Amino acid sequence: MKRATRAVVAVLATTATLSFVVQPVQAGGKDQTLRSAAPRDLRIGTAVAGGGHHVDQPYPDPFPNDKPYRQVLAKEFNSASPENQMKWEFIHPERNKYNFGPADAIVRFARDNGQAVRGHTLLWHSQNPAWLNEGTFTEAELRKILKDHITKVVGRYKGKIHQWDVANEIFNENGEYRQENIFIRELGPGIVADAFRWAHQADPKAQLFLNDYGVEWPGVKVDAYETLAKQLLAARVPLHGFASQAHLSMRYGAPDQLAGVLQRFDNLGLKTAITELDVRMDLPEGGVPTAEQLATQATYYKTVLDACLAVDDCNSFTIWGFTDKYSWVPVFFPSEGAATVMWEDFTKKPAYYALRDTLAAARGHGHGHGHGHH
């Protein structure tokens, strides 16, 4: 995409979005970043690009090699989520071998830049290594493999990780436990509670979350999580939060009932979070979004942020990468793209300004959510 084209699009889009963008209400103006605009009790995060699909792309590993990328990462965000670097296939590539270097580097970077870290993820059906998926283990062995992994990984970062996505995508769209998850299939759903207990033993201060996509609207999947959360809490399992990934597509409407969904978990005394927000769109011929598409995208981003701001203990808001240069979307959804808040050269889309101005307005109104009922 040529820069000139982008500039024109940006100007058009800015005009198109003026109708709903709130002007910043505090000093900071043009130099303000997302993290400086945000209310003090709300962490603004991003995924840190690396591993996963990046390995097959024609560029070097983004986080270690792209200095301008790291500069934006440090400046704009005060929370960081390893995109793939803590997933099983990456951090535990062989049964008796761990690959901690890349995750260690992110944790160090976060400490140096005043950022919290969200650990992602401990129990998931996807991105597991072949030795695990294709191994023949007894139930006792499999249980020990999971316990050892959680103990070792969570323990290594004890005191350095703010929140962990302990159980990721454990229900399918029918609200039933996913049988693709080797641990749930072989050991039964009770293993979910054990995973939380083991994580808590390894780091008693970390906040432990359930995390999933497709929970932005009420429905059977949300109901399944609410039922599970109540069961875990009743059994005194150390569950602290529920998170909506919020991977959105403009093929569907903006998630205007998300605040109500989050509130149901807040009512249980749980923290809530937005963990993987991006908004993909079908690109016109030539690959450049229209001004109207960019304006619509900005409203989707704002809708999700507004939902989090409306709920007392939604204290963490993370976008899944901040530049189209490294977005997972075109790799997994070939006809869609432009899902992040910045172009490939880190110039900002209307969605970026919609987030920044909404944060600044919330902070300006003395928005101190999170001091409610605990």
C-alpha atoms as a printed R data frame, in Angstrom:
    type eleno elety resid chain resno       x       y      z
1   ATOM     1    CA   MET     A     1   0.000   0.000  0.000
2   ATOM     2    CA   LYS     A     2   1.578   3.312 -1.011
3   ATOM     3    CA   ARG     A     3   1.978   5.943  1.619
4   ATOM     4    CA   ALA     A     4   0.305   8.671 -0.459
5   ATOM     5    CA   THR     A     5  -2.805   6.559 -0.832
6   ATOM     6    CA   ARG     A     6  -2.817   6.019  2.899
7   ATOM     7    CA   ALA     A     7  -2.535   9.704  3.648
8   ATOM     8    CA   VAL     A     8  -5.534  10.461  1.436
9   ATOM     9    CA   VAL     A     9  -7.513   7.672  3.032
10  ATOM    10    CA   ALA     A    10  -6.547   8.928  6.489
11  ATOM    11    CA   VAL     A    11  -7.747  12.446  5.710
12  ATOM    12    CA   LEU     A    12 -11.045  11.197  4.299
13  ATOM    13    CA   ALA     A    13 -11.494   8.892  7.252
14  ATOM    14    CA   THR     A    14 -10.764  11.609  9.775
15  ATOM    15    CA   THR     A    15 -13.516  13.713  8.258
16  ATOM    16    CA   ALA     A    16 -15.872  10.765  8.289
17  ATOM    17    CA   THR     A    17 -15.266  10.036 11.973
18  ATOM    18    CA   LEU     A    18 -15.556  13.556 13.379
19  ATOM    19    CA   SER     A    19 -19.207  12.999 14.107
20  ATOM    20    CA   PHE     A    20 -18.515  10.669 17.025
21  ATOM    21    CA   VAL     A    21 -14.938  11.266 18.165
22  ATOM    22    CA   VAL     A    22 -14.810  13.018 21.528
23  ATOM    23    CA   GLN     A    23 -12.133  15.692 21.714
24  ATOM    24    CA   PRO     A    24  -9.474  15.061 24.369
25  ATOM    25    CA   VAL     A    25 -10.439  16.843 27.559
26  ATOM    26    CA   GLN     A    26  -7.034  17.179 29.124
27  ATOM    27    CA   ALA     A    27  -3.650  18.569 28.271
28  ATOM    28    CA   GLY     A    28  -1.644  16.176 26.163
29  ATOM    29    CA   GLY     A    29  -3.429  16.759 22.898
30  ATOM    30    CA   LYS     A    30  -1.536  15.505 19.877
31  ATOM    31    CA   ASP     A    31   1.357  14.023 21.860
32  ATOM    32    CA   GLN     A    32  -0.915  11.934 23.983
33  ATOM    33    CA   THR     A    33  -0.507   8.160 23.767
34  ATOM    34    CA   LEU     A    34  -3.019   5.443 24.566
35  ATOM    35    CA   ARG     A    35  -1.324   4.692 27.877
36  ATOM    36    CA   SER     A    36  -1.093   8.353 28.896
37  ATOM    37    CA   ALA     A    37  -4.721   9.015 27.935
38  ATOM    38    CA   ALA     A    38  -6.120   6.052 29.882
39  ATOM    39    CA   PRO     A    39  -7.706   6.212 33.326
40  ATOM    40    CA   ARG     A    40  -5.091   5.257 35.909
41  ATOM    41    CA   ASP     A    41  -6.732   1.942 36.816
42  ATOM    42    CA   LEU     A    42  -7.058   0.675 33.241
43  ATOM    43    CA   ARG     A    43  -4.165  -1.139 31.585
44  ATOM    44    CA   ILE     A    44  -3.916  -0.635 27.816
45  ATOM    45    CA   GLY     A    45  -2.188  -3.550 26.154
46  ATOM    46    CA   THR     A    46  -1.139  -5.149 22.898
47  ATOM    47    CA   ALA     A    47   0.014  -8.538 21.700
48  ATOM    48    CA   VAL     A    48   3.783  -8.665 21.181
49  ATOM    49    CA   ALA     A    49   4.390 -10.043 17.679
50  ATOM    50    CA   GLY     A    50   6.428 -13.212 17.327
51  ATOM    51    CA   GLY     A    51   6.207 -16.985 16.905
52  ATOM    52    CA   GLY     A    52   3.124 -18.599 15.374
53  ATOM    53    CA   HIS     A    53   2.357 -17.388 11.849
54  ATOM    54    CA   HIS     A    54   5.278 -14.937 11.934
55  ATOM    55    CA   VAL     A    55   7.744 -17.816 11.529
56  ATOM    56    CA   ASP     A    56   6.457 -18.418  7.962
57  ATOM    57    CA   GLN     A    57   6.472 -14.770  6.886
58  ATOM    58    CA   PRO     A    58   9.157 -13.077  4.752
59  ATOM    59    CA   TYR     A    59  10.302 -10.770  7.575
60  ATOM    60    CA   PRO     A    60  12.580 -11.448 10.551
61  ATOM    61    CA   ASP     A    61  11.018 -12.164 13.977
62  ATOM    62    CA   PRO     A    62   9.297  -8.826 14.736
63  ATOM    63    CA   PHE     A    63   9.913  -8.176 18.436
64  ATOM    64    CA   PRO     A    64  13.680  -8.777 18.547
65  ATOM    65    CA   ASN     A    65  14.444  -7.257 15.134
66  ATOM    66    CA   ASP     A    66  12.128  -4.296 14.503
67  ATOM    67    CA   LYS     A    67  13.311  -1.343 16.574
68  ATOM    68    CA   PRO     A    68  10.648   1.178 15.435
69  ATOM    69    CA   TYR     A    69   8.064  -1.482 16.349
70  ATOM    70    CA   ARG     A    70   9.526  -1.778 19.859
71  ATOM    71    CA   GLN     A    71   9.524   2.000 20.260
72  ATOM    72    CA   VAL     A    72   5.784   2.198 19.544
73  ATOM    73    CA   LEU     A    73   5.179  -0.823 21.793
74  ATOM    74    CA   ALA     A    74   6.919   0.914 24.696
75  ATOM    75    CA   LYS     A    75   5.373   4.324 24.131
76  ATOM    76    CA   GLU     A    76   1.719   3.444 23.558
77  ATOM    77    CA   PHE     A    77   1.041   0.515 25.914
78  ATOM    78    CA   ASN     A    78   1.395  -0.361 29.583
79  ATOM    79    CA   SER     A    79   0.461  -4.016 29.206
80  ATOM    80    CA   ALA     A    80   2.000  -6.663 26.943
81  ATOM    81    CA   SER     A    81   0.717 -10.109 25.902
82  ATOM    82    CA   PRO     A    82   3.114 -12.507 24.174
83  ATOM    83    CA   GLU     A    83   1.231 -13.305 20.963
84  ATOM    84    CA   ASN     A    84   2.621 -16.846 20.607
85  ATOM    85    CA   GLN     A    85   5.799 -16.906 22.682
86  ATOM    86    CA   MET     A    86   4.194 -18.531 25.751
87  ATOM    87    CA   LYS     A    87   1.954 -20.980 23.889
88  ATOM    88    CA   TRP     A    88   2.819 -24.663 24.337
89  ATOM    89    CA   GLU     A    89   4.312 -25.371 20.892
90  ATOM    90    CA   PHE     A    90   6.674 -22.416 21.275
91  ATOM    91    CA   ILE     A    91   7.669 -22.533 24.957
92  ATOM    92    CA   HIS     A    92   7.613 -26.347 25.382
93  ATOM    93    CA   PRO     A    93   8.706 -27.758 21.985
94  ATOM    94    CA   GLU     A    94   9.889 -31.146 23.329
95  ATOM    95    CA   ARG     A    95   8.735 -33.094 26.356
96  ATOM    96    CA   ASN     A    96  11.846 -32.305 28.392
97  ATOM    97    CA   LYS     A    97  12.848 -29.056 26.719
98  ATOM    98    CA   TYR     A    98  11.563 -25.538 27.285
99  ATOM    99    CA   ASN     A    99  12.279 -22.515 25.106
100 ATOM   100    CA   PHE     A   100  12.092 -19.602 27.555
101 ATOM   101    CA   GLY     A   101  14.344 -17.059 25.803
102 ATOM   102    CA   PRO     A   102  11.735 -15.155 23.754
103 ATOM   103    CA   ALA     A   103   9.242 -14.984 26.638
104 ATOM   104    CA   ASP     A   104  12.005 -13.902 29.033
105 ATOM   105    CA   ALA     A   105  12.886 -11.058 26.646
106 ATOM   106    CA   ILE     A   106   9.284  -9.789 26.596
107 ATOM   107    CA   VAL     A   107   9.032  -9.920 30.393
108 ATOM   108    CA   ARG     A   108  12.323  -7.977 30.699
109 ATOM   109    CA   PHE     A   109  11.180  -5.396 28.142
110 ATOM   110    CA   ALA     A   110   7.888  -4.957 30.000
111 ATOM   111    CA   ARG     A   111   9.674  -4.409 33.303
112 ATOM   112    CA   ASP     A   112  11.973  -1.834 31.706
113 ATOM   113    CA   ASN     A   113   9.010   0.040 30.224
114 ATOM   114    CA   GLY     A   114   6.572  -0.016 33.142
115 ATOM   115    CA   GLN     A   115   4.283  -2.584 31.536
116 ATOM   116    CA   ALA     A   116   2.246  -5.371 33.090
117 ATOM   117    CA   VAL     A   117   2.403  -8.748 31.323
118 ATOM   118    CA   ARG     A   118  -0.564 -10.988 30.491
119 ATOM   119    CA   GLY     A   119   0.494 -14.627 30.291
120 ATOM   120    CA   HIS     A   120  -1.131 -16.532 27.418
121 ATOM   121    CA   THR     A   121  -1.969 -19.453 27.667
122 ATOM   122    CA   LEU     A   122  -1.803 -22.673 29.771
123 ATOM   123    CA   LEU     A   123  -4.695 -24.953 28.735
124 ATOM   124    CA   TRP     A   124  -5.755 -24.802 25.076
125 ATOM   125    CA   HIS     A   125  -6.650 -27.162 22.239
126 ATOM   126    CA   SER     A   126  -4.625 -25.331 19.598
127 ATOM   127    CA   GLN     A   127  -0.906 -24.680 18.987
128 ATOM   128    CA   ASN     A   128   0.154 -27.687 21.010
129 ATOM   129    CA   PRO     A   129   3.397 -29.477 20.068
130 ATOM   130    CA   ALA     A   130   3.360 -32.743 18.100
131 ATOM   131    CA   TRP     A   131   4.975 -34.642 20.990
132 ATOM   132    CA   LEU     A   132   1.903 -33.849 23.082
133 ATOM   133    CA   ASN     A   133  -0.793 -34.243 20.419
134 ATOM   134    CA   GLU     A   134   0.620 -37.462 19.003
135 ATOM   135    CA   GLY     A   135   2.000 -38.998 22.181
136 ATOM   136    CA   THR     A   136   0.488 -42.037 23.879
137 ATOM   137    CA   PHE     A   137   0.213 -41.211 27.554
138 ATOM   138    CA   THR     A   138  -1.645 -42.747 30.446
139 ATOM   139    CA   GLU     A   139  -4.064 -40.454 32.274
140 ATOM   140    CA   ALA     A   140  -1.572 -40.160 35.138
141 ATOM   141    CA   GLU     A   141   1.228 -39.175 32.724
142 ATOM   142    CA   LEU     A   142  -0.918 -36.619 30.921
143 ATOM   143    CA   ARG     A   143  -1.999 -35.069 34.197
144 ATOM   144    CA   LYS     A   144   1.622 -34.851 35.330
145 ATOM   145    CA   ILE     A   145   2.650 -33.298 31.986
146 ATOM   146    CA   LEU     A   146   0.067 -30.523 32.441
147 ATOM   147    CA   LYS     A   147   0.863 -29.958 36.110
148 ATOM   148    CA   ASP     A   148   4.603 -29.813 35.452
149 ATOM   149    CA   HIS     A   149   4.124 -27.409 32.533
150 ATOM   150    CA   ILE     A   150   1.921 -25.020 34.515
151 ATOM   151    CA   THR     A   151   4.148 -25.217 37.586
152 ATOM   152    CA   LYS     A   152   7.321 -24.582 35.608
153 ATOM   153    CA   VAL     A   153   6.020 -21.834 33.305
154 ATOM   154    CA   VAL     A   154   3.950 -19.901 35.847
155 ATOM   155    CA   GLY     A   155   6.630 -20.422 38.494
156 ATOM   156    CA   ARG     A   156   9.366 -19.020 36.258
157 ATOM   157    CA   TYR     A   157   7.505 -15.709 35.962
158 ATOM   158    CA   LYS     A   158   6.185 -15.584 39.517
159 ATOM   159    CA   GLY     A   159   5.612 -11.963 40.533
160 ATOM   160    CA   LYS     A   160   6.223 -10.778 36.960
161 ATOM   161    CA   ILE     A   161   2.913 -11.689 35.317
162 ATOM   162    CA   HIS     A   162  -0.174  -9.683 36.193
163 ATOM   163    CA   GLN     A   163  -2.827 -11.935 34.649
164 ATOM   164    CA   TRP     A   164  -2.773 -15.433 33.143
165 ATOM   165    CA   ASP     A   165  -5.213 -16.813 30.577
166 ATOM   166    CA   VAL     A   166  -5.289 -20.193 32.283
167 ATOM   167    CA   ALA     A   167  -8.071 -21.850 30.275
168 ATOM   168    CA   ASN     A   168  -8.472 -20.682 26.681
169 ATOM   169    CA   GLU     A   169 -11.389 -21.512 24.366
170 ATOM   170    CA   ILE     A   170 -12.581 -24.546 26.351
171 ATOM   171    CA   PHE     A   171 -16.192 -24.421 25.067
172 ATOM   172    CA   ASN     A   172 -17.389 -24.798 21.483
173 ATOM   173    CA   GLU     A   173 -20.171 -22.690 19.967
174 ATOM   174    CA   ASN     A   174 -22.809 -25.004 21.497
175 ATOM   175    CA   GLY     A   175 -21.474 -24.336 24.986
176 ATOM   176    CA   GLU     A   176 -20.058 -27.876 25.224
177 ATOM   177    CA   TYR     A   177 -16.527 -28.727 26.300
178 ATOM   178    CA   ARG     A   178 -14.191 -28.939 23.318
179 ATOM   179    CA   GLN     A   179 -13.116 -32.506 22.705
180 ATOM   180    CA   GLU     A   180 -10.189 -31.254 20.559
181 ATOM   181    CA   ASN     A   181  -8.583 -30.242 23.857
182 ATOM   182    CA   ILE     A   182  -6.436 -33.272 24.685
183 ATOM   183    CA   PHE     A   183  -6.533 -32.629 28.430
184 ATOM   184    CA   ILE     A   184 -10.309 -32.196 28.605
185 ATOM   185    CA   ARG     A   185 -10.920 -35.159 26.280
186 ATOM   186    CA   GLU     A   186  -8.613 -37.557 28.139
187 ATOM   187    CA   LEU     A   187  -8.938 -36.302 31.719
188 ATOM   188    CA   GLY     A   188 -12.443 -34.807 31.780
189 ATOM   189    CA   PRO     A   189 -13.621 -31.224 32.429
190 ATOM   190    CA   GLY     A   190 -12.477 -31.377 36.065
191 ATOM   191    CA   ILE     A   191  -8.952 -30.749 34.772
192 ATOM   192    CA   VAL     A   192  -9.920 -27.092 34.255
193 ATOM   193    CA   ALA     A   193 -10.244 -26.556 38.017
194 ATOM   194    CA   ASP     A   194  -6.915 -28.333 38.558
195 ATOM   195    CA   ALA     A   195  -5.191 -26.048 36.064
196 ATOM   196    CA   PHE     A   196  -6.352 -23.005 38.046
197 ATOM   197    CA   ARG     A   197  -5.230 -24.572 41.328
198 ATOM   198    CA   TRP     A   198  -1.780 -25.425 39.947
199 ATOM   199    CA   ALA     A   199  -1.339 -21.943 38.464
200 ATOM   200    CA   HIS     A   200  -2.350 -20.360 41.770
201 ATOM   201    CA   GLN     A   201   0.122 -22.523 43.708
202 ATOM   202    CA   ALA     A   202   2.886 -21.471 41.312
203 ATOM   203    CA   ASP     A   203   2.071 -17.738 41.602
204 ATOM   204    CA   PRO     A   204  -0.462 -16.814 44.316
205 ATOM   205    CA   LYS     A   205  -0.525 -13.139 43.252
206 ATOM   206    CA   ALA     A   206  -1.325 -13.610 39.554
207 ATOM   207    CA   GLN     A   207  -4.946 -13.030 38.484
208 ATOM   208    CA   LEU     A   208  -6.233 -16.166 36.738
209 ATOM   209    CA   PHE     A   209  -8.663 -15.908 33.810
210 ATOM   210    CA   LEU     A   210 -11.006 -17.825 31.549
211 ATOM   211    CA   ASN     A   211 -10.563 -16.448 27.996
212 ATOM   212    CA   ASP     A   212 -12.563 -17.001 24.787
213 ATOM   213    CA   TYR     A   213 -13.836 -15.544 21.529
214 ATOM   214    CA   GLY     A   214 -17.488 -15.462 20.512
215 ATOM   215    CA   VAL     A   215 -18.555 -14.304 23.980
216 ATOM   216    CA   GLU     A   216 -19.202 -10.723 22.903
217 ATOM   217    CA   TRP     A   217 -22.953 -11.384 22.676
218 ATOM   218    CA   PRO     A   218 -25.215 -13.241 25.110
219 ATOM   219    CA   GLY     A   219 -25.823 -16.866 24.155
220 ATOM   220    CA   VAL     A   220 -25.123 -20.472 25.057
221 ATOM   221    CA   LYS     A   221 -21.344 -19.994 25.124
222 ATOM   222    CA   VAL     A   222 -21.599 -17.128 27.621
223 ATOM   223    CA   ASP     A   223 -24.126 -19.151 29.643
224 ATOM   224    CA   ALA     A   224 -21.669 -22.064 29.762
225 ATOM   225    CA   TYR     A   225 -18.929 -19.788 31.111
226 ATOM   226    CA   GLU     A   226 -21.252 -18.236 33.684
227 ATOM   227    CA   THR     A   227 -22.288 -21.707 34.904
228 ATOM   228    CA   LEU     A   228 -18.659 -22.845 35.040
229 ATOM   229    CA   ALA     A   229 -17.555 -19.681 36.848
230 ATOM   230    CA   LYS     A   230 -20.236 -20.178 39.511
231 ATOM   231    CA   GLN     A   231 -19.208 -23.830 39.950
232 ATOM   232    CA   LEU     A   232 -15.521 -22.968 40.266
233 ATOM   233    CA   LEU     A   233 -16.176 -20.152 42.727
234 ATOM   234    CA   ALA     A   234 -18.490 -22.351 44.807
235 ATOM   235    CA   ALA     A   235 -15.717 -24.974 44.952
236 ATOM   236    CA   ARG     A   236 -13.239 -22.255 46.033
237 ATOM   237    CA   VAL     A   237 -11.146 -22.681 42.898
238 ATOM   238    CA   PRO     A   238  -8.850 -19.649 42.447
239 ATOM   239    CA   LEU     A   239 -10.644 -18.112 39.459
240 ATOM   240    CA   HIS     A   240 -10.255 -14.318 39.302
241 ATOM   241    CA   GLY     A   241 -11.473 -13.197 35.917
242 ATOM   242    CA   PHE     A   242 -13.339 -13.715 32.664
243 ATOM   243    CA   ALA     A   243 -12.088 -12.273 29.387
244 ATOM   244    CA   SER     A   244 -13.549 -11.614 25.961
245 ATOM   245    CA   GLN     A   245 -10.984 -11.880 23.172
246 ATOM   246    CA   ALA     A   246 -13.086  -9.663 20.883
247 ATOM   247    CA   HIS     A   247 -11.698 -10.795 17.530
248 ATOM   248    CA   LEU     A   248 -14.330  -9.010 15.451
249 ATOM   249    CA   SER     A   249 -15.281  -8.903 11.778
250 ATOM   250    CA   MET     A   250 -17.224  -6.116 10.086
251 ATOM   251    CA   ARG     A   251 -19.282  -8.862  8.398
252 ATOM   252    CA   TYR     A   252 -21.200  -8.868 11.690
253 ATOM   253    CA   GLY     A   253 -22.600  -6.007 13.745
254 ATOM   254    CA   ALA     A   254 -20.704  -4.172 16.460
255 ATOM   255    CA   PRO     A   255 -20.956  -5.987 19.835
256 ATOM   256    CA   ASP     A   256 -23.444  -3.603 21.442
257 ATOM   257    CA   GLN     A   257 -24.369  -6.037 24.241
258 ATOM   258    CA   LEU     A   258 -20.826  -6.666 25.427
259 ATOM   259    CA   ALA     A   259 -21.108  -4.474 28.534
260 ATOM   260    CA   GLY     A   260 -24.038  -6.597 29.707
261 ATOM   261    CA   VAL     A   261 -22.070  -9.802 29.184
262 ATOM   262    CA   LEU     A   262 -19.072  -8.491 31.134
263 ATOM   263    CA   GLN     A   263 -21.385  -7.231 33.883
264 ATOM   264    CA   ARG     A   264 -22.700 -10.759 34.483
265 ATOM   265    CA   PHE     A   265 -19.179 -11.850 35.457
266 ATOM   266    CA   ASP     A   266 -18.479  -8.636 37.369
267 ATOM   267    CA   ASN     A   267 -21.621  -9.462 39.392
268 ATOM   268    CA   LEU     A   268 -19.962 -12.735 40.443
269 ATOM   269    CA   GLY     A   269 -17.066 -10.727 41.867
270 ATOM   270    CA   LEU     A   270 -14.763 -11.500 38.948
271 ATOM   271    CA   LYS     A   271 -12.496  -9.121 37.114
272 ATOM   272    CA   THR     A   272 -13.143  -8.815 33.383
273 ATOM   273    CA   ALA     A   273 -10.876  -7.932 30.478
274 ATOM   274    CA   ILE     A   274 -10.741  -7.432 26.740
275 ATOM   275    CA   THR     A   275  -7.756  -9.467 25.635
276 ATOM   276    CA   GLU     A   276  -7.387  -9.783 21.833
277 ATOM   277    CA   LEU     A   277  -9.346  -7.017 20.122
278 ATOM   278    CA   ASP     A   278  -9.048  -6.510 16.399
279 ATOM   279    CA   VAL     A   279 -11.622  -5.617 13.739
280 ATOM   280    CA   ARG     A   280 -11.111  -7.163 10.328
281 ATOM   281    CA   MET     A   281 -12.877  -6.118  7.129
282 ATOM   282    CA   ASP     A   282 -13.312  -7.293  3.537
283 ATOM   283    CA   LEU     A   283 -10.889  -5.194  1.531
284 ATOM   284    CA   PRO     A   284 -11.873  -3.621 -1.785
285 ATOM   285    CA   GLU     A   285  -9.879  -4.359 -4.965
286 ATOM   286    CA   GLY     A   286  -6.455  -2.830 -4.475
287 ATOM   287    CA   GLY     A   287  -6.426  -3.653 -0.774
288 ATOM   288    CA   VAL     A   288  -7.024  -0.148  0.591
289 ATOM   289    CA   PRO     A   289  -9.999   0.293  2.946
290 ATOM   290    CA   THR     A   290 -12.488   3.038  2.120
291 ATOM   291    CA   ALA     A   291 -12.920   6.024  4.416
292 ATOM   292    CA   GLU     A   292 -16.333   4.649  5.341
293 ATOM   293    CA   GLN     A   293 -14.846   1.276  6.296
294 ATOM   294    CA   LEU     A   294 -12.246   2.962  8.486
295 ATOM   295    CA   ALA     A   295 -14.936   5.036 10.198
296 ATOM   296    CA   THR     A   296 -17.021   1.915 10.842
297 ATOM   297    CA   GLN     A   297 -13.985   0.097 12.187
298 ATOM   298    CA   ALA     A   298 -13.380   2.973 14.597
299 ATOM   299    CA   THR     A   299 -16.925   2.646 15.955
300 ATOM   300    CA   TYR     A   300 -16.374  -1.082 16.579
301 ATOM   301    CA   TYR     A   301 -13.188  -0.395 18.540
302 ATOM   302    CA   LYS     A   302 -14.949   2.327 20.516
303 ATOM   303    CA   THR     A   303 -17.942   0.068 21.250
304 ATOM   304    CA   VAL     A   304 -15.654  -2.515 22.862
305 ATOM   305    CA   LEU     A   305 -13.730   0.074 24.874
306 ATOM   306    CA   ASP     A   306 -16.986   1.688 26.043
307 ATOM   307    CA   ALA     A   307 -18.178  -1.729 27.248
308 ATOM   308    CA   CYS     A   308 -15.038  -2.208 29.334
309 ATOM   309    CA   LEU     A   309 -15.237   1.332 30.730
310 ATOM   310    CA   ALA     A   310 -18.864   0.707 31.756
311 ATOM   311    CA   VAL     A   311 -17.976  -2.253 33.990
312 ATOM   312    CA   ASP     A   312 -16.364  -1.690 37.397
313 ATOM   313    CA   ASP     A   313 -13.665  -4.318 37.365
314 ATOM   314    CA   CYS     A   314 -12.766  -4.339 33.683
315 ATOM   315    CA   ASN     A   315  -9.195  -3.169 34.275
316 ATOM   316    CA   SER     A   316  -7.342  -4.541 31.267
317 ATOM   317    CA   PHE     A   317  -7.949  -3.712 27.599
318 ATOM   318    CA   THR     A   318  -5.684  -5.333 24.997
319 ATOM   319    CA   ILE     A   319  -5.623  -5.060 21.216
320 ATOM   320    CA   TRP     A   320  -4.205  -8.007 19.260
321 ATOM   321    CA   GLY     A   321  -1.262  -6.241 17.708
322 ATOM   322    CA   PHE     A   322  -1.208  -2.577 16.714
323 ATOM   323    CA   THR     A   323   0.088  -2.600 13.130
324 ATOM   324    CA   ASP     A   324  -1.205  -4.312  9.988
325 ATOM   325    CA   LYS     A   325   2.427  -5.136  9.195
326 ATOM   326    CA   TYR     A   326   2.306  -8.069 11.631
327 ATOM   327    CA   SER     A   327  -1.415  -8.827 11.970
328 ATOM   328    CA   TRP     A   328  -2.463 -12.486 12.037
329 ATOM   329    CA   VAL     A   329  -5.677 -11.679 10.156
330 ATOM   330    CA   PRO     A   330  -4.631 -11.847  6.458
331 ATOM   331    CA   VAL     A   331  -2.851 -15.153  7.123
332 ATOM   332    CA   PHE     A   332  -5.939 -16.779  8.664
333 ATOM   333    CA   PHE     A   333  -8.671 -14.840  6.811
334 ATOM   334    CA   PRO     A   334  -7.196 -14.295  3.335
335 ATOM   335    CA   SER     A   335 -10.013 -12.046  2.064
336 ATOM   336    CA   GLU     A   336 -10.009  -9.825  5.160
337 ATOM   337    CA   GLY     A   337  -7.446  -7.453  6.605
338 ATOM   338    CA   ALA     A   338  -6.598  -3.960  7.878
339 ATOM   339    CA   ALA     A   339  -7.709  -5.157 11.330
340 ATOM   340    CA   THR     A   340  -5.438  -3.104 13.604
341 ATOM   341    CA   VAL     A   341  -5.286   0.571 14.626
342 ATOM   342    CA   MET     A   342  -2.132   1.442 12.623
343 ATOM   343    CA   TRP     A   343  -0.926   1.067  9.052
344 ATOM   344    CA   GLU     A   344   2.225  -0.867  8.242
345 ATOM   345    CA   ASP     A   345   4.367   2.245  8.742
346 ATOM   346    CA   PHE     A   346   2.845   2.889 12.220
347 ATOM   347    CA   THR     A   347   0.784   5.885 11.097
348 ATOM   348    CA   LYS     A   348  -2.546   5.906 12.888
349 ATOM   349    CA   LYS     A   349  -6.003   5.012 11.663
350 ATOM   350    CA   PRO     A   350  -9.270   6.566 12.852
351 ATOM   351    CA   ALA     A   351  -9.661   3.572 15.198
352 ATOM   352    CA   TYR     A   352  -6.537   4.671 17.079
353 ATOM   353    CA   TYR     A   353  -7.928   8.174 17.649
354 ATOM   354    CA   ALA     A   354 -11.322   6.781 18.641
355 ATOM   355    CA   LEU     A   355  -9.623   4.747 21.383
356 ATOM   356    CA   ARG     A   356  -7.328   7.547 22.517
357 ATOM   357    CA   ASP     A   357 -10.051  10.172 22.692
358 ATOM   358    CA   THR     A   358 -12.470   7.831 24.472
359 ATOM   359    CA   LEU     A   359  -9.782   7.013 27.048
360 ATOM   360    CA   ALA     A   360  -8.956  10.691 27.542
361 ATOM   361    CA   ALA     A   361 -12.639  11.551 28.024
362 ATOM   362    CA   ALA     A   362 -13.032   8.763 30.601
363 ATOM   363    CA   ARG     A   363  -9.953   9.935 32.466
364 ATOM   364    CA   GLY     A   364 -11.100  13.557 32.264
365 ATOM   365    CA   HIS     A   365 -14.406  12.656 33.887
366 ATOM   366    CA   GLY     A   366 -12.481  11.232 36.825
367 ATOM   367    CA   HIS     A   367 -13.362   7.763 35.669
368 ATOM   368    CA   GLY     A   368 -12.244   5.612 38.600
369 ATOM   369    CA   HIS     A   369 -13.947   2.338 37.859
370 ATOM   370    CA   GLY     A   370 -12.728  -0.672 39.737
371 ATOM   371    CA   HIS     A   371 -13.356   0.587 43.268
372 ATOM   372    CA   GLY     A   372 -16.761  -0.951 43.682
373 ATOM   373    CA   HIS     A   373 -17.676  -3.996 45.625
374 ATOM   374    CA   HIS     A   374 -14.600  -5.813 46.885
